[in-house]
Amino acid sequence: MPTVLRHRAYRIYFYSHEPNEPPHVHVDRDNLSAKFWLNPVSLAVNLGFSARELRQVEQIVRENQIQLVEAWNGYFSIGG
């Protein structure tokens, strides 16, 4: 599970065994988790985040979208 970014209490990562899915990240804080597609950024799964916090998490993903997509593509050797 490569961690791509840590932002405050959030860990943003992807699983190394999900290369057949479109680019996405998982975001965890404590026992809460969400999954976001990256192109375009959109929520795939929410496991416990409140609507308010989920909007904040989505904003973090949006602000770091380029870095997250580059990390995904680099890890799975896409386009290079």
GUMARPA-738823 format. One record per residue (C-alpha): residue in one letter; residue number from 0; z, x, y. Coordinates in nm, 2 decimals. Each point is the difference from the previous one (the first is absolute). Example, Ala and Ser with C-alpha at 12.3 -4.5 7.8 and 13.67 -1.06 7.14 Angstrom:
! GUMARPA-738823
PT|A|0|0.78|1.23|-0.45
PT|S|1|-0.07|0.14|0.34
END
This chain:
! GUMARPA-738823
PT|M|0|0.00|0.00|0.00
PT|P|1|-0.12|0.22|0.29
PT|T|2|0.19|-0.08|0.32
PT|V|3|-0.25|0.00|0.28
PT|L|4|0.23|-0.09|0.29
PT|R|5|0.36|-0.05|0.09
PT|H|6|0.07|-0.21|0.31
PT|R|7|0.36|-0.07|0.08
PT|A|8|0.14|-0.17|-0.31
PT|Y|9|-0.34|-0.07|-0.16
PT|R|10|-0.17|0.20|-0.27
PT|I|11|-0.38|-0.05|-0.02
PT|Y|12|-0.17|0.11|-0.32
PT|F|13|-0.25|-0.08|-0.27
PT|Y|14|0.01|0.02|-0.37
PT|S|15|-0.20|0.28|-0.16
PT|H|16|-0.13|-0.24|-0.27
PT|E|17|-0.16|-0.26|0.22
PT|P|18|-0.34|0.15|0.07
PT|N|19|-0.20|-0.31|-0.10
PT|E|20|0.15|-0.21|0.28
PT|P|21|-0.12|0.01|0.36
PT|P|22|0.19|0.24|0.22
PT|H|23|0.35|-0.13|0.06
PT|V|24|0.36|0.11|0.05
PT|H|25|0.34|-0.11|-0.10
PT|V|26|0.28|-0.01|0.25
PT|D|27|0.37|0.00|-0.11
PT|R|28|0.33|-0.03|0.18
PT|D|29|0.31|-0.03|-0.21
PT|N|30|-0.08|-0.27|-0.26
PT|L|31|-0.29|-0.15|0.20
PT|S|32|-0.36|0.07|-0.06
PT|A|33|-0.35|-0.09|0.12
PT|K|34|-0.35|0.09|-0.08
PT|F|35|-0.27|0.03|0.26
PT|W|36|-0.38|0.03|-0.04
PT|L|37|-0.14|0.26|0.24
PT|N|38|-0.35|-0.11|0.07
PT|P|39|0.07|-0.22|0.19
PT|V|40|0.37|0.02|0.02
PT|S|41|0.14|-0.32|-0.15
PT|L|42|0.30|-0.10|-0.20
PT|A|43|-0.05|-0.02|-0.38
PT|V|44|0.36|-0.05|-0.12
PT|N|45|0.34|-0.05|0.16
PT|L|46|0.31|0.04|-0.20
PT|G|47|0.29|-0.08|0.23
PT|F|48|-0.09|0.10|0.35
PT|S|49|0.07|-0.26|0.27
PT|A|50|-0.30|-0.12|0.20
PT|R|51|0.12|0.19|0.30
PT|E|52|0.05|0.33|-0.18
PT|L|53|-0.32|-0.05|-0.19
PT|R|54|-0.19|-0.01|0.34
PT|Q|55|0.17|0.33|0.10
PT|V|56|-0.10|0.16|-0.33
PT|E|57|-0.36|-0.12|0.03
PT|Q|58|-0.01|0.15|0.35
PT|I|59|0.11|0.34|-0.14
PT|V|60|-0.27|-0.02|-0.26
PT|R|61|-0.26|-0.10|0.26
PT|E|62|0.11|0.29|0.23
PT|N|63|-0.04|0.25|-0.29
PT|Q|64|-0.30|-0.16|-0.17
PT|I|65|-0.23|0.30|0.04
PT|Q|66|0.26|0.25|-0.14
PT|L|67|0.08|-0.24|-0.29
PT|V|68|-0.37|-0.05|-0.10
PT|E|69|-0.06|0.38|0.03
PT|A|70|0.30|0.06|-0.23
PT|W|71|-0.13|-0.25|-0.25
PT|N|72|-0.35|0.14|0.00
PT|G|73|0.13|0.35|-0.02
PT|Y|74|0.23|-0.07|-0.29
PT|F|75|-0.27|-0.19|-0.20
PT|S|76|-0.28|0.24|0.11
PT|I|77|-0.21|-0.27|0.16
PT|G|78|-0.27|0.11|0.23
PT|G|79|0.05|0.37|-0.04
END
